[in-house]
Amino acid sequence: MSTIAEVVVAPSNEQRGCASSLSISTPLYTHELESGFIAVNGSPADCVYLALHEIYRYTDFDCVITGINSGANLGQDVLFSGTFGAALTAQLFGLPAIATSLVGGGVKGAG
C-alpha cells in the first residue's frame, strides 16, 4: 500500500507572467500557514526549487503538480506562465510534472 502525501509550497502573492524566474539577489523567506502549507515570497519556480532542495530535501517525490492559476495557458502563453515555469523547474531536477490552469466564467482574472 502506498501513501499519498500532500505538500503545498506556493507563492505568497500573485506571480503572473514570471515564467521560470528564480530569485538570485533577493532573499527568500518561507512562512508556514495554519493549514500547514508553506508560503514563499518568490516565484512558483522558487517554490519548487526550495521545496526540492531545502524544505523537503529528504523527501522523495513521485511528481510535482503546479497551479492552479486563473486563465488559460495555451499556445505561446506557456512561455510566460509561472505555473508552467514551475513544472519545467521540477522536470529540470528529474521529476515528472503537471501544470494546471483554469479558465471559465466566474474565475478571477479570466475572461
N, C-alpha and C positions, 0 to 999 in steps of 0.2 A: 504494500500500500504506500502510495506516495503522498507527501504533504504539499499543499499549495500554500505558499507564503505570499502575503501581500505587503509590499514595501512601496511607500509613496515618498518620493523626493521631488519637489516641484518648486518652480519659481515663486517668490513671494509677491510678485506683481506681474502684470501682463507683459509678454515679451514678443509681440507680433513682429514678424519680419526680421528676426535676428539670425536666421539660418543656423549654421553650425558654430556660431561665435563662442569663443572661450574667453573668460576674463583673465587677462595676463597681468595688468598693472593695478587692478582694483582688488582689494582683499574681499574674499568671500566669507560670509557668515551664515551659519545654519541656526534654525530655531525650531525646536520640537513643539508641535501644536498639541492641544488636548487630545486630538484623535490619534496621536502617535505618529502622524505624518511629519515629514521634515520640510520646512520652507527654507529656500536659499535665495539670497539677494543677487542671483545671477541668471544666466540664460538657461533654457532647457538642456543644452549641451553641457553646461557647467554642472547641472544637477546629475546627469548621467555619469559624468566623469567623477564627481565627488562620491556618488553612491558606490561606484565600482572600485574606486581606488582609495577611499578614506572611510566613509561612514559604514559601509558594509563590506569592507575589503576581505573579510574572512568568510564571506557567503558565496556559494556557487550558484549563480543564477542560470536558469534554463533559457530565458528570453527577457526582453525588455519591451514593454508596451508604452508608447508615448502618447501624449494628448490627454484628453480630448479638447480640441480647440473649436471655437466657433468659426464657421466658414469653411468652404471647400478648399482643399489643397489639391488643385487639379492642374495638369499640364506644367507649364514653366513656373507656376506659383510654388511648386515644391522646392525650388531652388532657394527661396527666401523664407520658407516656413521653419520656425523654431521647433515645431513638433517633428517635422521631417528631419531637421538637423540633429535633433536628439537621437532619433532612431539611427541615423548614419553614424553618430558617435559610438553608440553601442556596437554597431557592426564593425567599426574600426578596431574594437577590442575583442572581436571574435564571438559576439553574442547575436543570435537571431533577434530581429526587432520588428515591431509593427507600429506604424504611425497611424493614429486615428483622428478623424475630423468629423465635424457635424455641420450640416447645412440644412436650413429649412425655416419655415415661418416660426416666429417667436423666439429665435435664438439671438442672444445679444451679439451685435456686430455683424450678423448675417443679413444678406439681402441686398 
